[in-house]
Amino acid sequence: MNGEYYKTKESVKEYIELAKDVNGAELIEKLKQVLPLKSDLLEIGSGPGTDWAILNESYTVTGSDNSSEFLNHLIAKYPNGEFLNMDAITIKCEKTFDGIYSNKVLHHLKDNELIKSIKRQSEILNIDGIICHSFWKGKDFEIFKGLYVNYHDEEKIKDIFKDYFEILSIKSYQEFEEGDSILLIGKKK
Ligand SMILES: C[S@@+](CC[C@H](N)C(=O)[O-])C[C@H]1O[C@@H](n2cnc3c(N)ncnc32)[C@H](O)[C@@H]1O
């Protein structure tokens, strides 16, 4: 069970301030190479909404998060946006999408939870649907600010996704330090 960070007003305010200078623009450029503009896209774990705003320039994007505090912030900041209170594991959602994007969210899931999430992602994706997810690279897990953080390497990600997704690309990149992150782009099988 994850802790309360991301769930309180104070921690959400702190996270928004800490993350104000980072965004997924480079990852979204990679997504745009495989997912046509104007496609229906679901973002999981929109948090502060920085990536949501960039995605919204190119796609019909639905944001989501399982934190009511982040959702309050998103709705206040982007009143015309569409946002769902949705958990990444169960993905309770009636709509289907052409793509699913997340930036540093799925590492909060344990391996068995990630497997459930991947199955649901496949179910809510249209034919040839695209996924684009970033992860922290490493081994094992840690508890950081009370939150579960699952580290992955390329082999583990390939293995976990392979039943439901064809891997189009999997590459390490730098968020803060060289090779600290992995970007996966896949297509629904
Ligand atoms: C590290 S932040 C990343 C936020 C945003 N994607 C960004 O790049 O700044 C993780 C986000 O995922 C959300 N989150 C964590 N676990 C989640 C889950 N199981 N389902 C949905 N959202 C989750 C948190 O509330 C938070 O907004």
The ligand as an SDF file (V2000), in Angstrom:
LIG
                    3D

 27 29  0  0  0  0  0  0  0  0999 V2000
    6.1640   11.1510   -9.7460 C   0  0  0  0  0  0  0  0  0  0  0  0
    4.5400   11.8180  -10.0020 S   0  0  0  0  0  0  0  0  0  0  0  0
    4.5960   12.1140  -11.7510 C   0  0  0  0  0  0  0  0  0  0  0  0
    3.5480   13.0790  -12.1750 C   0  0  0  0  0  0  0  0  0  0  0  0
    3.6300   13.5400  -13.6210 C   0  0  0  0  0  0  0  0  0  0  0  0
    3.4290   12.4250  -14.5440 N   0  0  0  0  0  0  0  0  0  0  0  0
    4.9450   14.2150  -13.8810 C   0  0  0  0  0  0  0  0  0  0  0  0
    5.6830   13.7620  -14.7680 O   0  0  0  0  0  0  0  0  0  0  0  0
    5.2400   15.2000  -13.1990 O   0  0  0  0  0  0  0  0  0  0  0  0
    3.5200   10.3860   -9.8670 C   0  0  0  0  0  0  0  0  0  0  0  0
    2.0420   10.6900  -10.1080 C   0  0  0  0  0  0  0  0  0  0  0  0
    1.3680    9.4460  -10.2170 O   0  0  0  0  0  0  0  0  0  0  0  0
    0.2280    9.4480   -9.3860 C   0  0  0  0  0  0  0  0  0  0  0  0
    0.0440    8.0520   -8.9750 N   0  0  0  0  0  0  0  0  0  0  0  0
    0.8090    7.2980   -8.1500 C   0  0  0  0  0  0  0  0  0  0  0  0
    0.3110    6.0580   -8.0310 N   0  0  0  0  0  0  0  0  0  0  0  0
   -0.7910    6.0270   -8.8250 C   0  0  0  0  0  0  0  0  0  0  0  0
   -1.7600    5.0310   -9.1270 C   0  0  0  0  0  0  0  0  0  0  0  0
   -1.6950    3.8090   -8.5860 N   0  0  0  0  0  0  0  0  0  0  0  0
   -2.7580    5.3470   -9.9680 N   0  0  0  0  0  0  0  0  0  0  0  0
   -2.8570    6.5720  -10.5240 C   0  0  0  0  0  0  0  0  0  0  0  0
   -1.9850    7.5700  -10.2710 N   0  0  0  0  0  0  0  0  0  0  0  0
   -0.9620    7.2900   -9.4240 C   0  0  0  0  0  0  0  0  0  0  0  0
    0.5470   10.3860   -8.2510 C   0  0  0  0  0  0  0  0  0  0  0  0
   -0.6040   10.8810   -7.6020 O   0  0  0  0  0  0  0  0  0  0  0  0
    1.3340   11.4670   -8.9840 C   0  0  0  0  0  0  0  0  0  0  0  0
    0.5010   12.4140   -9.5510 O   0  0  0  0  0  0  0  0  0  0  0  0
  1  2  1  0
  2  3  1  0
  2 10  1  0
  3  4  1  0
  4  5  1  0
  5  6  1  0
  5  7  1  0
  7  8  2  0
  7  9  1  0
 10 11  1  0
 11 12  1  0
 11 26  1  0
 12 13  1  0
 13 14  1  0
 13 24  1  0
 14 15  1  0
 14 23  1  0
 15 16  2  0
 16 17  1  0
 17 18  1  0
 17 23  2  0
 18 19  1  0
 18 20  2  0
 20 21  1  0
 21 22  2  0
 22 23  1  0
 24 25  1  0
 24 26  1  0
 26 27  1  0
M  CHG  2   2   1   9  -1
M  END
$$$$
